[in-house]
């Protein structure tokens, strides 16, 4: 998980699919810890496109939750990077 966290710039903002905002390093760590605790097994496919001032990843994921229920989602992650090539903003959209 540290590798994921290291992709983000200090002060990065995430807008989660439910509209909540993650704006501190602690919230960022908590977000990913909860995500990986809640979702025990994940399989992703994705397609990345370079937009004007950001990147967008269309993704589909199938997984198994901690309670062993299965799920599948489709959505987009939209990334903005800073001058150091770290993620400064991420917006998650689930269709």
Buried (B, 14 or more C-beta within 10 A) or exposed (E): EEEEBEEBBEEBBBBBBEEEEBEEEEBBBEBBEEEEEEBEEEEEEEEEEEEEEBBBBBBBBEBBEEEEEEEEEEBBBBBBBBEEEBBBBBBBBEE
